[in-house]
């Protein structure tokens, strides 16, 4: 019977390292602000007011904002921020290899697209 009581007591405090309601709302506010900023840039600055032109800068800005949002989602809602550092390093290394693999595939595809010669039966378009 005492073992059962210990489990109940442990279950009540099992998530002390996680977020409370105030922390969840704070992270939600940050994610909402980043999303609103992305929409403001896309619909306001680029299309409506035409302050920014479509191009490398706007694409890089979208990528940075998306990576910040991905960090908040993974760190807080997937509880990676509250894990041990060895697990974080392991997941980070895998993530870096996946990004590197995607970059290599895109580079290889670009090279193959430019390397093929035009042929009458198989046009390179």
C-alpha positions in Angstrom: 0.0 0.0 0.0 2.8 2.4 0.7 4.3 1.7 -2.7 1.1 2.9 -4.2 1.2 6.1 -2.2 4.7 6.7 -3.3 3.8 6.4 -6.9 0.9 8.9 -6.5 3.2 11.4 -4.8 5.8 10.9 -7.5 3.2 11.4 -10.2 2.1 14.7 -8.8 5.6 16.2 -9.2 6.8 14.4 -12.2 6.7 17.4 -14.5 8.4 20.0 -12.3 11.1 20.6 -15.0 8.5 21.4 -17.6 6.3 24.4 -18.3 3.5 25.7 -16.2 0.5 27.5 -17.7 2.2 30.9 -17.6 5.2 29.4 -19.5 3.0 27.8 -22.1 1.2 31.0 -22.8 4.5 32.9 -23.0 5.8 30.4 -25.6 2.4 30.6 -27.4 2.8 34.4 -27.5 6.3 34.2 -29.0 5.1 31.7 -31.6 2.1 33.9 -32.4 4.2 37.0 -32.7 6.7 35.3 -35.0 3.8 34.0 -37.2 2.2 37.5 -37.3 5.6 38.9 -38.3 5.9 36.4 -41.1 2.5 37.3 -42.4 3.2 41.0 -42.1 6.4 40.6 -44.1 4.7 38.4 -46.7 1.4 40.2 -47.2 2.3 43.8 -46.1 5.9 44.6 -46.9 6.3 42.4 -50.0 2.9 42.4 -51.7 0.8 45.3 -50.5 3.2 48.1 -49.7 6.1 46.7 -51.9 8.7 47.9 -49.4 10.7 44.7 -49.8 11.2 42.9 -53.1 11.0 39.1 -53.4 14.5 37.7 -53.4 17.3 36.2 -51.3 16.9 38.6 -48.4 13.2 37.9 -47.9 13.7 34.1 -48.3 16.6 34.2 -45.8 14.4 36.1 -43.4 11.6 33.5 -43.7 14.1 30.7 -43.1 15.5 32.4 -40.0 12.0 33.1 -38.6 10.9 29.5 -39.3 14.0 28.1 -37.6 13.3 30.2 -34.5 9.7 28.9 -34.4 11.0 25.3 -34.9 13.4 25.8 -32.0 10.6 27.0 -29.7 8.3 24.1 -30.7 11.0 21.4 -30.3 12.5 22.9 -27.1 9.3 23.6 -25.2 6.4 21.6 -26.6 8.5 18.5 -27.3 10.3 19.0 -24.0 13.8 18.8 -25.5 14.9 21.9 -23.5 14.3 19.9 -20.3 16.3 16.8 -21.3 19.9 15.9 -20.5 22.6 17.6 -22.6 23.8 14.3 -24.1 20.4 13.6 -25.6 20.2 17.2 -26.9 23.6 16.8 -28.6 22.6 13.4 -30.1 19.4 14.9 -31.6 21.3 18.0 -32.8 23.9 15.9 -34.6 21.2 13.9 -36.4 19.4 17.1 -37.3 22.7 18.6 -38.7 23.3 15.4 -40.8 19.8 15.5 -42.2 20.2 19.2 -43.2 23.6 18.3 -44.8 22.0 15.4 -46.7 19.3 17.7 -48.0 21.8 20.3 -49.2 23.9 17.6 -50.9 20.8 16.2 -52.7 19.8 19.7 -53.9 23.3 20.4 -55.1 23.5 17.0 -56.9 20.1 17.6 -58.5 21.2 21.1 -59.7 24.4 19.6 -61.1 22.6 16.9 -63.0 20.1 19.3 -64.3 22.9 21.5 -65.8 25.1 18.6 -66.9 22.7 16.8 -69.2 23.0 17.8 -72.8 20.1 18.6 -75.0 18.9 15.8 -77.2 16.2 15.8 -79.9 14.2 12.9 -78.3 14.7 14.0 -74.7 14.8 17.7 -74.3 16.3 19.0 -71.0 13.6 21.2 -69.6 
